[in-house]
Amino acid sequence: MRYGCRHCRARRIRFPVEFFHEIERAGRLIQRYDIRHGAEIARLDHFNICTPDIPAAYAHYKSLGFGCSETIEGDKHELYAAWMYRKQTVHDVAFTGGAGPRLHHLGVATHESHQVLRCADIFGALRKKHHIERGPGRHGVSNAFYLYLRDPDGHRVENYTSDYYTGDPDHETYRWNVHDDHRRGFWGNAVIESRYKEATPVHDLDGHPQPVSDALLDESAVQVGADGLG
């Protein structure tokens, strides 16, 4: 099944998605400590997408049954970012305001924070520390303990842990103000410009590059604490 966001189609802003209905089963590996190596990645967890129109993306995924765990909002409740979920964690897809459609990062989860630190140590030992873009640190949004990496092609990968359960039926969206410097950096190194400005272009389902539109709101223009770029 293939589709483009109907809210965005008129503005030619689409992030292509394909659905599948079956998958080959693998054996249970949760306690196979003997075969784990490196950062001990447990699962593919989420995608973070740069989109110029956060309200349109939010409305479309809400119509598909996604919940919203957290947002970043302005003083008049304008949306700068939204974290949305179907499984019972903080997010399966996050929308970050920015020129798009582009892929900001792919998130992979580990079970414990020391595995994120071990990942950083491995990159250091291999003299590949230049692939570490930011971290380790902890986000305010999602509570994630994170390490951002760039693969050899420049794509961004987040190795993270320590988000929280969202399965309660009355789970409420936590709304961060865009002026709160804890929102993306609870502690850790300050945000760097590439965090907001660089992302991976996407292709449509026929393999053609998608045109990129400028953002309606620019979070990086908000000058606040360690998380401002002004």
ChimeraX attribute file (.defattr): number of C-alpha atoms within 10 A of each C-alpha:
attribute: neighborCount
match mode: 1-to-1
recipient: residues
	/A:1	7
	/A:2	9
	/A:3	12
	/A:4	16
	/A:5	17
	/A:6	14
	/A:7	17
	/A:8	17
	/A:9	11
	/A:10	9
	/A:11	10
	/A:12	16
	/A:13	23
	/A:14	25
	/A:15	23
	/A:16	16
	/A:17	12
	/A:18	9
	/A:19	8
	/A:20	7
	/A:21	5
	/A:22	6
	/A:23	6
	/A:24	4
	/A:25	6
	/A:26	6
	/A:27	5
	/A:28	7
	/A:29	11
	/A:30	8
	/A:31	8
	/A:32	8
	/A:33	9
	/A:34	7
	/A:35	8
	/A:36	13
	/A:37	8
	/A:38	13
	/A:39	20
	/A:40	18
	/A:41	17
	/A:42	15
	/A:43	11
	/A:44	13
	/A:45	20
	/A:46	21
	/A:47	19
	/A:48	23
	/A:49	25
	/A:50	28
	/A:51	31
	/A:52	26
	/A:53	27
	/A:54	24
	/A:55	17
	/A:56	15
	/A:57	23
	/A:58	21
	/A:59	12
	/A:60	16
	/A:61	17
	/A:62	14
	/A:63	10
	/A:64	9
	/A:65	11
	/A:66	19
	/A:67	24
	/A:68	23
	/A:69	24
	/A:70	20
	/A:71	26
	/A:72	24
	/A:73	19
	/A:74	17
	/A:75	9
	/A:76	7
	/A:77	13
	/A:78	15
	/A:79	24
	/A:80	26
	/A:81	25
	/A:82	25
	/A:83	25
	/A:84	24
	/A:85	21
	/A:86	17
	/A:87	14
	/A:88	14
	/A:89	17
	/A:90	27
	/A:91	26
	/A:92	19
	/A:93	21
	/A:94	27
	/A:95	25
	/A:96	29
	/A:97	27
	/A:98	29
	/A:99	22
	/A:100	26
	/A:101	28
	/A:102	26
	/A:103	21
	/A:104	27
	/A:105	22
	/A:106	18
	/A:107	23
	/A:108	18
	/A:109	24
	/A:110	21
	/A:111	15
	/A:112	15
	/A:113	16
	/A:114	13
	/A:115	19
	/A:116	27
	/A:117	19
	/A:118	14
	/A:119	20
	/A:120	23
	/A:121	16
	/A:122	14
	/A:123	16
	/A:124	14
	/A:125	10
	/A:126	8
	/A:127	10
	/A:128	12
	/A:129	14
	/A:130	10
	/A:131	17
	/A:132	20
	/A:133	18
	/A:134	19
	/A:135	22
	/A:136	21
	/A:137	22
	/A:138	23
	/A:139	18
	/A:140	17
	/A:141	22
	/A:142	21
	/A:143	19
	/A:144	23
	/A:145	27
	/A:146	25
	/A:147	22
	/A:148	22
	/A:149	23
	/A:150	16
	/A:151	10
	/A:152	8
	/A:153	7
	/A:154	12
	/A:155	16
	/A:156	24
	/A:157	20
	/A:158	27
	/A:159	29
	/A:160	27
	/A:161	25
	/A:162	17
	/A:163	16
	/A:164	14
	/A:165	12
	/A:166	20
	/A:167	14
	/A:168	8
	/A:169	6
	/A:170	7
	/A:171	12
	/A:172	12
	/A:173	15
	/A:174	14
	/A:175	17
	/A:176	21
	/A:177	19
	/A:178	25
	/A:179	18
	/A:180	16
	/A:181	19
	/A:182	19
	/A:183	21
	/A:184	23
	/A:185	22
	/A:186	19
	/A:187	17
	/A:188	16
	/A:189	14
	/A:190	16
	/A:191	19
	/A:192	15
	/A:193	12
	/A:194	10
	/A:195	15
	/A:196	19
	/A:197	12
	/A:198	17
	/A:199	22
	/A:200	17
	/A:201	16
	/A:202	19
	/A:203	16
	/A:204	14
	/A:205	15
	/A:206	7
	/A:207	8
	/A:208	9
	/A:209	11
	/A:210	19
	/A:211	16
	/A:212	18
	/A:213	17
	/A:214	14
	/A:215	19
	/A:216	15
	/A:217	20
	/A:218	15
	/A:219	23
	/A:220	20
	/A:221	11
	/A:222	16
	/A:223	14
	/A:224	15
	/A:225	15
	/A:226	17
	/A:227	24
	/A:228	17
	/A:229	16
	/A:230	9
